[in-house]
Amino acid sequence: MKILFTFLSIIPKSFYRFCIRAYLLTGLYKFSESYKVTLSNIKIVRPFLSEAEVLDASRKSYAESLLSIYETFYSWSRKSSRINNNILVVKNNYLLQKHIQNQNGLVVVAIHNRSIDMLLSWINSQTRTVSLYKKIKLKTLDKYVRKIRENKINKTFETSVSGVREIFKSLKNNEVIAVASDQVPARGNGEYVQHFGKMAYTTTLVPRLACKTHKPVIFCCLNSLDNSNYLSINIEPAHNDLFVQSECLLSMNSTIEKLINNKLSDYSWEYKRFRRPMVGEPDPYKN
């Protein structure tokens, strides 16, 4: 599979960007389910924008999501040193390095900006990690991606009750944990919390880790650099409220919002983040 992904990413990124722009000019993207979900999400998180501004923001986000596929293929077929050459800036890198050196455990919270695999590859080049893994339906690809993420020194556990237990155990043993916190959890595993002014069903794993272990937590994401094919990594410290039981969920969502607002188009808005509305509220993705 490495040969396949190498072939798919051997063409310069600038050429992929050119092809995406040409595709957008055809208008065919408007029939894409991913674009329709992106449009719905932008309307939710940016209610103050005009219709023209919403359409423009949605088109830009959709284009960046398509380009992030190239970044994922690249990260699935190159060594970490080659992958890291694409990352020009790391903001607040001292936060990560300080906690790695302290060897007292750390929770690294990632959000789905651009390629999560490229971000994880960079994190794993800095330190050994233990992470949760959402199984890919295609068995061959699942085995391949998991092997890349583990890279002989890291550990991955499938997202499940037993996987969460392993995460807690590893964190208590002062290991570095890498988890995502912006996906909709299974029913019974989350709570409704404000997210961009709307109640959203939210995972409780990160706040539970913070409140129960009091280990340090940082948030991070991948961003594009304007007028460049290079990328940056943005790291934000957790707010003190994340370690307070009554405030932790809202604190987590607030930090995620801050990271997303740095560059709205980089976030993966094609994901149905608000797909579990509260009882009595309409599904925002159904017309």
N, C-alpha and C positions, 0 to 999 in steps of 0.2 A: 504493500500500500504506500510505502514511502515514495516509490518511483512515481506513482500516480499523483500524489500531492506535490511532489517536486515539479512534475510537468505542469500541473495546474497553476503553479506559482512562479514559474521560471520567467514568464512574461513580465516586463516592468510594471510596477504598480500604476504608473502614470498612464499606461495603455489601458488598464482596467478602468481607470477613472474616465478616460476618453470614451470608452464603450458604454459606460453607465450614463454619461451625459447624452450620448446619441440615443440611447434607449429612452431616456426621459423625454427627449424631444418628440418621440413618436406618440406619446400620451398613453401608451399601452399599460404603463405602470398603474394607472388608475383602476384597472380591473384586478389588480393583485390583492389577495387577501391580506398580505403583510402591510401593504400601503393603506388599506382601509382601516386596519387596526391602529396603525400609526396615526392616521388622521383622527380617529376617535380619541386616542390618548392625548394628542396635542390639544384638542378641544377641551379636555378635562383639566389638564395642568396649566393651560394658558387661556382661561376664560375671558380675559380682558383683550385678547387680540382680535383684530378685524378678520373677516372671512379670508381676505387676500393674504393676510399675514399668517393665518393658520395653514393655508394651502402651501405657502412658501416654506414655512418651517417643517411641514410634513414631508414635502418633496426632498428637502435637504437631508432630513433624518433618514428617509428611506434610501437615499443614495449612499449615505455613510454606512448604513447597515449592509448594503450590498458589497461595499468595498471591504467591510470587516470580514467577509467570507474569504477573500484573498488572504487577509492577515492570518486567519485561522489555518488555512492550507499551508501557509508559509511556516507557521509555528509547528505544524505536524510533520514537517519534512526537513527541518534544519536543526543544527546544534544550537545550544543556548547562546554561545558566543556570536553566532551569525544573527540570531533573533534579536539580541540586545543591541546590535548595530543599528537597528531601526528606531531605537529609543534614544532621543537626543537629550531630554531633560527629565530629571526626577525631582519633583518638588517635595520638600520636607523629608528627604531621604534619611536625615539624621534620626527621625522618629523610629524608623524601622531598625537602623543599625544599632541604636542605643539599646533597644530591647533585646536584640539578638545577642549583643555582648553581655547583657545582664544575665542571660540564661535562666530567667525566672518564669518562662512561659509567655506566650503572646497569642492574641487572637487577631488575625489579619482578615478583615471583612472586605470582600470584593463586591463590586456591583457590575452589572452587565453593560458596560460601556465598550463598544467595539468588540474586539476579540478577547474573550475571557481566557482562552488558552494561551494567547501571547502574554497576557498579564501574569498568568500563573507560571509560565515558563520563566519570566523575569524574577518573580518571587522565589522560585525554586533554585535559581542561580545564585541567590543571596543566602539562602538557608534551607536546611532540610525541613519539610513540612508534613503535616498530617491533614488530609482533607476529605470532605464528603464528596461522593461522586454519583451523579445521576446517570443511571444505566442508559446506554444508547441501544435502540431496538435492533439495529443491524449488528449481529454478534461479532462478525469479523472486524468491523470498525470499532465496536465497543472494546474488544480485546486490544486493538492497536492503540487507541487513545489512552486507555488506562495504563498501558505499558509505558507510554511516553510520559504521562504525568508522574508515575512512580519513579521512573528512571533509576531503578535499582536501590535508591537510598530513601525515597519518600514513601509514605503509606497513604493509600486511599481506601475509603470504606463507602459502600453503597448507602445512599440516603435511606435510612430505616431506623427503627428503634435501637437495634443492636449497633448500627453505625454511630448514632448519637452517643451511646454509652462509651464507645471507643474514643470518641472525640473528648468527652469529659475526662476519661482516664488519662489520655495523652496530655491534656492541658494541665492536669494535676501533677503530672510527671515533668512539668516545665518544658514541654515541647511547643513548637510553633504550629498553630492551627490556622488553616485557611478555609474560610466558608463564604458562601454567598448569602445575602440577606434580603434580596429584593424580588424574590419569587413568591408566588402564592402557595402556601402550605396546604397539605391535605386537610380535609375537614376534621376538626377536633384538635388540630396541632397549631392553631393560630388564634389571634384576637383581632378585633376591629380597632384600628387606630387611624388618626388623621394622617393623610398623605397627600400633599398638594391641595389641601382644603377639602378633601373627600375621604370618607371613611373607607379604608381598604383593609382586607383580610391580610394580616401580617404575621410572618414567622416570629416565634418567640425564642428561638434557639440562642441567638447572640446575646440578648438581654439576660437570659437564664445563665449563660456562661459567665457573663460579667458579674451578675449579682451573687452567684454561688461561689465563684472562685476568686473574684477580685483581682484577676490577672489583667494586665494592660491590654487595651484594644485600640487598633488603628483601622481606619477605613482607606481604601485605595481604589483607583480606577485608571483606565487607559484613555488618553485623549489625543486628538489629532492636533498638529501644529499648523496654523494658517499658512497657506501658500507653500506648503512643504509636504513631502511624502513621509517625513519623520513623525514620530509619536512622542508623547510625554506621559509620565506617570504622576498622578496627583495623590498625595498622601495627606490625610487629615486625622488629627487626634480625636479620640472619643471625648464627648463632653462629660463632665462629672455626673450629670443626671443619669447617664447610662448605668451607673452603679446604684441607683436608687430605685427600689422596687416599683414605686408608684409613678415614676417618670421615665423608666428605661425604654419602653417601646416608642414613645413619642420622641425621645432623644435620638434613638437610632434612625427613625424616619427623617428627622430634621437634618441629621448629618448627611444622609443619602440625598436629600433634596439639595443640599448645598453643593455636593459634588456634581449632581446632574445639572444644576443651574450654571455651573462654570462654562458648559458648552452643551446646550440642549440637544443639538443634532447628533452628538456622539452616543447618546443613550439608545439602547435597543427598544424603541417604542413599539416594535412589531409584536411584542409580548403582551398578552392580555392581563396586565397587572391588576385591573379592577374587575376581573371576571366573576368574583364572588360577592355581589352587592348584598347589603343588609336586607333582611326580610322586608318586603314592601317596596323596595327600590327597583327600578327597571335595570335590565342588563344593558350597559352602555354600548355593547358591541352588536346589538340587534336593532336593525332599522324598523 
